[in-house]
Amino acid sequence: MRHIAGIAVIDIVGDTVLGPASEAMRRALVDAFESGNHNLVVNFSPAGRIDSAGIGELINAYSTITRKGGAVKLVMPPKGLVHKALKLTGLTQLFDIAPDEDSALNGFNAQTAAVNKAKIEQFLG
């Protein structure tokens, strides 16, 4: 985990698939939040692919963090495998996605956490 301007940045490297990789991603996000980092950028730029288990763990972490008042932004290139997987599942509308790290970092404001929370509440019903 890195910190830039008070925002925690977590780089996801390699494939986020069923097993230890997807669980580790969720744990890293939740642990970062529980350590006092309430604004998180999850950088999928160096990631490989993500499967349904990885997507499930991402939703789980996102839900946990946003329901407790945290804000999460995802970084992923529009042509990347993770973005394609989220687009196929319709989840690009749930997550706050930026094409690069600078855009994500500059996109935090006072309403970010509230918007994230409203999206997950609507998604989960």
N, C-alpha and C positions, 0 to 999 in steps of 0.2 A: 504494500500500500504506500502510495505517495500522497503528499499534501501540497496543494497549489492554492494560494490565496484563501486558506482556511477550509478548503474543500478536499475531502478524501477522494483519491482516484485509485480505483482497483483495476488492474490490468488482467484480463482473462486471456490466458495463453493456452493454445492447444484446443483439443476437442472437449466439449462439455456434454458428455454422454452418460448414460446409465452407469451408476457405480460411484466410486470415490470422487471422480472429477466433478460431477454435478452436485454432489453433497458438499464438496469443498467450496464450490462457488457460493452456494447458499450460505454456508457457515461464515465465509469471509465477509459477505455483505452484512449479515446480521451482527456478527462480532464487531465490525467497524462501527455500525450504528450504536450498538450497546456500549461501545467505548467512548461515546460522546460525539461521534462524527454524524451530524444530522443532515448534512448535504453530501450526497455521494454521486460520483461519476463512475459508471461501470464501463470500462473501455474494452469493447469486443474487437477492436481493430486487429490485434495480433491473434485473435481466436481462429480456430479451424472451423469446425461445424458444431451444431447443437442438435440433439435429438429431443424426443418428447419428454424424456426424464429431465433433461437439462432445462427445457422450457418450463416444466412443472416446478422445478426448484427455483427458477428465476421468478415465476409468479408468486411462489410461496414467500421468498425473501422480500420481494417488492411489496406484497400485501402486508407482511409483518412490519416493515419499516414505515410505509406510508400511513398505516392505521395508527401508528404511534407518533405521528407528526413529522416524520422525516421526509426528505425529498430525494428522489433518485432520477438521474438522467443516464441514458444509455448512449454510448458512442459506437457507431457501426457504419462502415462504408455501405452505401446503397446497393452495391453489387456484391457484397460479401455473403457468404453462406448463412450466417446467423440472421442477417436482415431478410434474406429470401425465406428462411424457415418461419420467421415471425410474420412476414407478409402473407405467406400461404395459409397460416392459421388465423389471420385477421387480427393479430396482436399488435401490429404496428400502431393501431389506434389507441391501445391501452397505454403503451409506454411512451415516455417523452424521449424521442430519439434525435440525436444530432449526428451530422455526418463526420464531425471531427471534434477533437478534445477542446479546442479553443471555443467553438460554438457552444458546447455543453457548459463549460465553465462560465462563459459570459451570459448564459441563459437563466441563471438562478436569480430569483427576486423574492419579494415577500409573499407572493401568491403561489409559488412553486409547490410547496408542501400541500396546500389546500387543494390545488388542482389535481395533484397526484392522488390524494385521498379520495376525492370525488370520483375520479376515473375508476379506481379499484373497487369502490363501493358499488358503482353502477355495474361494473363487470361481474362482480360476485353476487350481485342481487341482494 
